[in-house]
Amino acid sequence: MPLTINNLNHQIHDGHLQRWLLTRISLEIAPGECVALTGDSGSGKTTLLNLIAALEPLQQGEIYVSGQPLHRATDKERSRLRKQTLAIIFQHYNLLSCLNVLDNIGFSARLAGRYDESHSLSLAKHLGIDHLLEHYPDTLSGGEMQRVAIARALSARPKLLLADEPTGNLDNRNSDQVVKLLLSLAKSHHSALLMVTHSSAIAEKMDKVYQLKDGCLSRRLLGEQNG
Ligand SMILES: Nc1ncnc2c1ncn2[C@@H]1O[C@H](COP(=O)(O)OP(=O)(O)OP(=O)(O)O)[C@@H](O)[C@H]1O
């Protein structure tokens, strides 16, 4: 399984107090499965993504990424996992301004030690950014930057793709297109996708929708209203 979470609990400092942000979270995502993570602002969606990406220390529970136990991993193993097995698409793209589009796309693959220019070029073509390969990020529109960020995430062929509001900065038309591409690329690469979104329209394009509320994660049936 690309992702298995068992009984995860996570506490945060809230002023002088500690409070449980996430309680008894369990989740499984199969290869090629696309899952939406919804919930009110502050419900803990980004924190959960950060825990899965080993960007925050795990306090209680188990996380297996592609069968590897994150809860027992050393720093070196966690770092290898971030480079080799998973990829993150951030809301604010996080492109490297000193690299052109082609080198931005290939960046994750190079870190993972599996750079393949033909794969980068094929991703660029699928995402409609192949005419921008020599351009630098500061000359691109928001929609173009987001496509580069998606191509970069997929360039290392991750088993698990995490996306934090990847279309939060795009208009409806662009957002729709980018989500469609992301879903079809994730499926054709057999990458599992966990995407944070505030949009019910986007959530309903996914295979499954989960909601975080009062610290708990529950499955929402498609078509069900938020809340
Ligand atoms: N390391 C931390 N220490 C203290 N509080 C934290 C920490 N990380 C997150 N929080 C708090 O935890 C809560 C959840 O934050 P998080 O960013 O995970 O929510 P979210 O659901 O992603 O929200 P949004 O939809 O607004 O992005 C917030 O109240 C935030 O201030």
The ligand as an SDF file (V2000), in Angstrom:
LIG
                    3D

 31 33  0  0  0  0  0  0  0  0999 V2000
    3.4860   23.1710   15.3480 N   0  0  0  0  0  0  0  0  0  0  0  0
    2.3620   23.7580   15.7550 C   0  0  0  0  0  0  0  0  0  0  0  0
    2.2790   24.3190   16.9760 N   0  0  0  0  0  0  0  0  0  0  0  0
    1.1550   24.8800   17.3910 C   0  0  0  0  0  0  0  0  0  0  0  0
    0.0310   24.9440   16.6590 N   0  0  0  0  0  0  0  0  0  0  0  0
    0.0550   24.3920   15.4410 C   0  0  0  0  0  0  0  0  0  0  0  0
    1.2060   23.7810   14.9200 C   0  0  0  0  0  0  0  0  0  0  0  0
    0.9200   23.3200   13.6690 N   0  0  0  0  0  0  0  0  0  0  0  0
   -0.3590   23.6630   13.4360 C   0  0  0  0  0  0  0  0  0  0  0  0
   -0.8710   24.2940   14.4940 N   0  0  0  0  0  0  0  0  0  0  0  0
   -2.2660   24.7340   14.6330 C   0  0  0  0  0  0  0  0  0  0  0  0
   -3.0390   23.5870   14.3360 O   0  0  0  0  0  0  0  0  0  0  0  0
   -4.2340   23.9640   13.6950 C   0  0  0  0  0  0  0  0  0  0  0  0
   -4.3460   23.2080   12.3860 C   0  0  0  0  0  0  0  0  0  0  0  0
   -3.4440   23.7680   11.4200 O   0  0  0  0  0  0  0  0  0  0  0  0
   -3.3750   23.2060    9.9260 P   0  0  0  0  0  0  0  0  0  0  0  0
   -2.5370   24.1440    9.1600 O   0  0  0  0  0  0  0  0  0  0  0  0
   -2.9660   21.7850    9.9650 O   0  0  0  0  0  0  0  0  0  0  0  0
   -4.9100   23.3110    9.4920 O   0  0  0  0  0  0  0  0  0  0  0  0
   -5.5720   23.2190    8.0510 P   0  0  0  0  0  0  0  0  0  0  0  0
   -6.7620   22.3310    8.2070 O   0  0  0  0  0  0  0  0  0  0  0  0
   -4.5630   22.8190    7.0530 O   0  0  0  0  0  0  0  0  0  0  0  0
   -6.0400   24.7180    7.8150 O   0  0  0  0  0  0  0  0  0  0  0  0
   -6.2080   25.5770    6.4510 P   0  0  0  0  0  0  0  0  0  0  0  0
   -7.3440   24.9460    5.7090 O   0  0  0  0  0  0  0  0  0  0  0  0
   -6.5370   26.9300    6.9590 O   0  0  0  0  0  0  0  0  0  0  0  0
   -4.8940   25.5080    5.7060 O   0  0  0  0  0  0  0  0  0  0  0  0
   -4.2070   25.4760   13.5600 C   0  0  0  0  0  0  0  0  0  0  0  0
   -4.9340   26.0170   14.6130 O   0  0  0  0  0  0  0  0  0  0  0  0
   -2.7070   25.7910   13.6620 C   0  0  0  0  0  0  0  0  0  0  0  0
   -2.5300   27.0800   14.1960 O   0  0  0  0  0  0  0  0  0  0  0  0
  1  2  1  0
  2  3  1  0
  2  7  2  0
  3  4  2  0
  4  5  1  0
  5  6  2  0
  6  7  1  0
  6 10  1  0
  7  8  1  0
  8  9  2  0
  9 10  1  0
 10 11  1  0
 11 12  1  0
 11 30  1  0
 12 13  1  0
 13 14  1  0
 13 28  1  0
 14 15  1  0
 15 16  1  0
 16 17  2  0
 16 18  1  0
 16 19  1  0
 19 20  1  0
 20 21  2  0
 20 22  1  0
 20 23  1  0
 23 24  1  0
 24 25  2  0
 24 26  1  0
 24 27  1  0
 28 29  1  0
 28 30  1  0
 30 31  1  0
M  END
$$$$
